[in-house]
Amino acid sequence: MLERLTDSVNLALLGFVAANFLVAMSGAVFQPGAWYEGLRKPRWVPPNWLFGPVWMVLYGMIAVSGWLIWQKVGFQPAAVAVYVLQLALNALWSAAFFGLRNMRLALYDAGLLWLAVAANIVVFAQFDIGAALLLVPYLCWVGLAFALNYTMLKLNPETDRRAEA
């Protein structure tokens, strides 16, 4: 009996890690490339080498956070909804910014992502404060991404899709 319970707990954690890995694949598919390198950037932009390690840690924290909630309340509808929403918006940002090269669309997505992560924290806090706190660095990083996205849009107005029309 204990072995079956341990197996289901391990399988659930693996499922949360896999879901976050799939989201991370968006960043692998839609990479910065020459277009991004040619953009004007603020002095405070983090170095390129930092993004991968930071996201790896954040995705791990997001996975553990979801798994902790699953352990407490299972697939509670509000918790699942905000968790899936923030993961989807996360994956869409790379596609919008690097894939479509549409910084304005990516900015809207980043704003919605920040709101979704904040909502995720609020919902998770009702069930497990530790799971909620694991998402705080993610919220901060998304806030930085929003500010960077906004600043880059202002520094590179010629890339605005509306300006091209």
C-alpha positions as CSV (number, residue, x, y, z in Angstrom):
1,M,0.0,0.0,0.0
2,L,2.7,2.5,1.0
3,E,4.7,1.6,-2.1
4,R,1.7,2.4,-4.4
5,L,1.2,5.7,-2.6
6,T,4.9,6.6,-3.0
7,D,4.7,5.6,-6.7
8,S,1.7,7.9,-7.3
9,V,3.4,10.8,-5.5
10,N,6.5,10.4,-7.5
11,L,4.5,10.0,-10.7
12,A,2.6,13.2,-9.9
13,L,5.8,15.2,-9.3
14,L,7.2,13.8,-12.6
15,G,4.0,15.1,-14.3
16,F,4.5,18.6,-12.9
17,V,8.1,18.6,-14.0
18,A,7.1,17.4,-17.4
19,A,4.5,20.1,-17.8
20,N,7.0,22.7,-16.9
21,F,9.6,21.2,-19.2
22,L,7.1,21.4,-22.1
23,V,6.5,25.1,-21.3
24,A,10.3,25.6,-21.2
25,M,10.5,24.1,-24.7
26,S,8.9,27.2,-26.0
27,G,12.0,29.1,-25.1
28,A,14.1,26.4,-26.9
29,V,12.0,26.5,-30.0
30,F,11.7,30.4,-30.2
31,Q,15.3,31.5,-29.5
32,P,16.6,35.1,-29.5
33,G,18.8,34.9,-32.6
34,A,20.2,37.8,-34.7
35,W,17.0,39.8,-34.6
36,Y,17.2,40.1,-30.8
37,E,20.9,40.8,-30.8
38,G,20.3,43.7,-33.2
39,L,17.8,45.4,-30.9
40,R,18.6,48.3,-28.7
41,K,18.5,47.2,-25.0
42,P,18.7,49.1,-21.7
43,R,21.9,49.0,-19.7
44,W,20.2,47.0,-17.0
45,V,19.4,44.0,-19.2
46,P,20.6,40.8,-17.6
47,P,23.4,39.0,-19.5
48,N,22.1,36.3,-22.0
49,W,23.9,33.5,-20.1
50,L,21.7,34.2,-17.0
51,F,18.3,33.5,-18.5
52,G,18.7,29.8,-18.9
53,P,19.8,29.0,-15.3
54,V,17.2,31.4,-13.8
55,W,14.4,29.8,-15.8
56,M,15.6,26.3,-14.9
57,V,15.4,27.1,-11.2
58,L,12.1,28.9,-11.6
59,Y,10.5,26.0,-13.6
60,G,11.6,23.7,-10.9
61,M,10.0,25.9,-8.2
62,I,6.8,26.2,-10.3
63,A,6.6,22.4,-10.6
64,V,7.2,21.8,-6.9
65,S,4.6,24.4,-6.1
66,G,2.0,22.8,-8.2
67,W,2.9,19.4,-6.9
68,L,2.6,20.6,-3.2
69,I,-0.9,21.8,-4.0
70,W,-1.8,18.6,-5.7
71,Q,-0.7,16.7,-2.6
72,K,-2.9,18.9,-0.4
73,V,-6.1,19.3,-2.4
74,G,-5.7,17.2,-5.6
75,F,-7.0,18.8,-8.8
76,Q,-8.9,21.7,-7.1
77,P,-10.6,23.6,-10.0
78,A,-9.4,27.2,-9.1
79,A,-5.8,26.0,-8.4
80,V,-5.6,24.0,-11.6
81,A,-7.1,26.9,-13.7
82,V,-4.6,29.5,-12.5
83,Y,-1.7,27.1,-12.7
84,V,-2.5,26.1,-16.3
85,L,-3.2,29.7,-17.3
86,Q,0.1,31.0,-16.1
87,L,1.9,28.1,-17.8
88,A,0.1,28.8,-21.1
89,L,0.9,32.5,-21.0
90,N,4.5,31.7,-20.1
91,A,4.9,29.5,-23.2
92,L,3.2,32.1,-25.4
93,W,5.6,34.9,-24.5
94,S,8.6,33.3,-26.3
95,A,6.4,32.7,-29.3
96,A,5.2,36.3,-29.4
97,F,8.5,38.0,-28.7
98,F,11.0,35.8,-30.5
99,G,8.8,33.8,-32.9
100,L,6.5,36.5,-34.2
101,R,9.0,39.3,-33.2
102,N,6.0,41.2,-31.9
103,M,7.1,43.0,-28.8
104,R,3.8,44.7,-28.3
105,L,1.9,41.4,-28.2
106,A,4.6,39.9,-26.0
107,L,4.2,42.9,-23.6
108,Y,0.4,42.3,-23.3
109,D,1.2,38.6,-22.7
110,A,3.8,39.5,-20.0
111,G,1.3,41.7,-18.3
112,L,-1.3,39.0,-18.3
113,L,1.3,36.5,-17.2
114,W,2.2,38.7,-14.2
115,L,-1.5,38.9,-13.2
116,A,-1.9,35.1,-13.6
117,V,1.1,34.4,-11.5
118,A,-0.2,36.8,-8.8
119,A,-3.5,35.1,-8.9
120,N,-1.8,31.7,-8.7
121,I,0.0,32.9,-5.5
122,V,-3.3,34.1,-4.0
123,V,-5.1,30.8,-4.8
124,F,-2.3,28.6,-3.7
125,A,-1.9,30.5,-0.4
126,Q,-5.4,29.4,0.6
127,F,-4.1,25.8,0.6
128,D,-0.4,25.9,1.3
129,I,1.7,29.0,2.0
130,G,4.9,27.3,1.1
131,A,3.6,26.5,-2.4
132,A,2.5,30.1,-2.8
133,L,5.9,31.4,-1.6
134,L,7.7,29.3,-4.2
135,L,6.0,31.4,-6.9
136,V,7.2,34.8,-5.5
137,P,10.6,34.7,-7.3
138,Y,8.7,33.8,-10.5
139,L,6.4,36.8,-10.1
140,C,9.5,39.0,-9.6
141,W,11.2,37.6,-12.7
142,V,8.1,38.1,-14.8
143,G,7.9,41.7,-13.5
144,L,11.5,42.2,-14.6
145,A,10.6,40.7,-18.0
146,F,7.6,43.0,-18.4
147,A,9.8,46.0,-17.6
148,L,12.5,44.9,-20.0
149,N,9.9,44.1,-22.7
150,Y,8.3,47.6,-22.3
151,T,11.7,49.3,-22.4
152,M,12.8,47.5,-25.4
153,L,9.6,48.3,-27.2
154,K,10.2,52.0,-26.4
155,L,13.9,51.8,-27.5
156,N,12.9,50.0,-30.8
157,P,9.7,51.7,-32.0
158,E,10.4,50.6,-35.6
159,T,9.7,47.0,-34.5
160,D,6.1,47.8,-33.5
161,R,3.8,45.9,-35.8
162,R,1.3,48.8,-35.8
163,A,4.1,51.2,-36.9
164,E,4.8,49.0,-39.9
165,A,1.1,49.0,-41.1
